[in-house]
Amino acid sequence: MTVSLKFYADSSLTTPLDSNPLTLDREIGGNPVDVRVYVGSTASGRYFVPDNSGDSQIIATITDSDAGAGFAPEDIALALTQSGLDSATPGDPLDLGDQIDSGSANAIAVWLRFSGESGTPKSSADLGLTLNPVREYAS
């Protein structure tokens, strides 16, 4: 069963990031670049909790469909605030809490900092954001 919780480009949850959600419109070289996306659901009266997989929190992670090309997950830090990126460890997953409620008012901002030690421009077209398995319930 598909759940309606997913990543979006905007806080109103109108632009889903269904494919290549971390693709940037330019290559980045040298300087870190911060990007904000949102996780939420447009379904009415729903909430989401971790599946019975042993996780007590909903967790966002970076995936890489072509390791060795462009950015690696270890080049990207995740945080709930832009200032949180300063202390976030690149490559670590991000805890989003134990429940997310549907609706744009409950959308959670997820900040990403693309960095890396190379001054060579890199692409992010092969990266994605995923959530651990969650269950969707009616409120």
Secondary structure, DSSP 4 states (H G I P E B T S, - for coil): ---S-EEESSTTS-SB--SSTT--SS-B-SS-EEEEEEEE--SSSEEEEE-SSS-SS-EEEEEESSTTSS--GGGEEEESSTGGGGTPPTT--EE--S-EESSGGG-EEEEEEE--S-SS-B--TTEEEEE--EEEEE-
